[in-house]
């Protein structure tokens, strides 16, 4: 299986981000754990970016043990920065299991998320 992913760092946490807005990728819990394993790619969390018709995108967060998480501010800021580059918008709204999070681009490489 081939897919495009980004690896980003936000305030000391690192993330693998997989854009699923065009192509859905199904990963098992074991595959998520493998991607997060520091002896493979390695990250604190895996984030899926999903299409949302009402806001900029929705996010799904997976911890390195394969469990889910409701939201992550550092990860949300990383995705907001990617979408800012793509959409050229200074305000990005992302949906999570914990609710919508609004991020603002303050300057290049500086993103604020209101939680």
C-alpha positions in Angstrom: 0.0 0.0 0.0 1.3 3.4 -1.0 0.2 6.8 0.4 1.6 10.3 0.9 2.3 11.3 4.5 4.0 14.2 6.2 6.2 14.1 9.3 6.0 17.3 11.4 7.1 18.5 14.8 5.0 20.8 17.1 6.6 22.0 20.3 8.6 18.8 20.8 5.8 16.4 19.8 6.2 14.7 16.4 3.4 13.5 14.1 2.8 11.5 11.0 0.0 13.2 9.1 -1.9 11.3 6.4 -4.3 13.2 4.1 -7.4 11.2 3.5 -9.5 13.9 1.9 -9.1 12.3 -1.6 -8.2 8.7 -0.9 -9.3 6.7 2.1 -6.6 4.5 3.6 -7.6 1.8 6.1 -4.8 1.0 8.6 -5.1 -1.6 11.3 -4.1 -0.9 14.9 -0.9 -3.0 14.3 -0.1 -0.9 11.2 -0.6 2.4 13.2 1.7 1.1 16.0 4.3 0.1 13.4 4.3 3.6 11.8 4.6 5.2 15.3 7.4 2.8 16.3 10.7 4.8 16.7 12.5 1.9 15.1 10.5 2.4 11.9 9.2 5.9 11.1 8.4 7.0 14.7 6.0 9.6 16.0 4.0 10.5 19.1 0.7 10.4 17.2 -0.6 9.5 13.8 -3.2 12.0 12.4 -5.7 11.4 9.6 -7.0 14.4 7.8 -10.5 13.8 6.5 -12.8 15.8 4.2 -15.5 17.9 5.8 -17.9 19.9 3.7 -18.7 22.5 6.5 -15.2 23.3 7.8 -11.7 23.0 6.5 -11.2 19.3 7.5 -11.8 16.8 10.2 -9.0 15.1 12.2 -8.6 11.6 13.7 -5.8 11.1 16.2 -4.1 7.8 17.1 -1.6 7.4 19.9 1.6 5.4 19.4 -0.1 2.4 21.1 -2.9 2.4 18.5 -5.5 3.9 20.7 -7.5 6.9 19.7 -7.4 10.4 21.2 -10.0 13.1 21.1 -7.7 16.0 20.1 -4.2 17.3 20.3 -3.3 21.0 20.2 0.2 20.5 18.9 -0.9 18.1 16.1 -3.8 20.4 15.2 -1.4 23.3 14.7 0.7 21.2 12.4 -2.3 20.3 10.2 -3.5 23.9 10.3 -0.2 25.0 9.0 -0.4 22.5 6.1 -3.9 23.6 5.2 -2.9 27.3 5.5 -0.2 26.6 2.9 -2.7 24.8 0.6 -5.7 27.2 1.0 -3.9 30.5 1.7 -6.2 31.2 4.6 -5.0 32.6 8.0 -7.8 31.0 9.9 -8.4 27.2 9.8 -11.2 25.3 11.5 -10.6 21.6 12.1 -13.1 19.1 13.6 -12.1 16.6 16.2 -13.9 14.2 18.5 -13.6 16.8 21.2 -15.2 19.5 19.0 -14.1 22.1 16.4 -10.7 23.8 17.0 -9.8 27.1 15.4 -6.3 27.8 14.4 -4.8 31.2 13.4 -1.6 31.7 11.5 0.2 34.4 13.4 3.3 34.4 11.2 5.4 32.0 9.2 5.9 28.8 11.3 3.8 30.3 14.2 0.3 28.9 14.7 -2.1 29.5 17.5 -4.9 27.0 18.3 -7.8 28.0 20.6 -8.8 24.9 22.6 
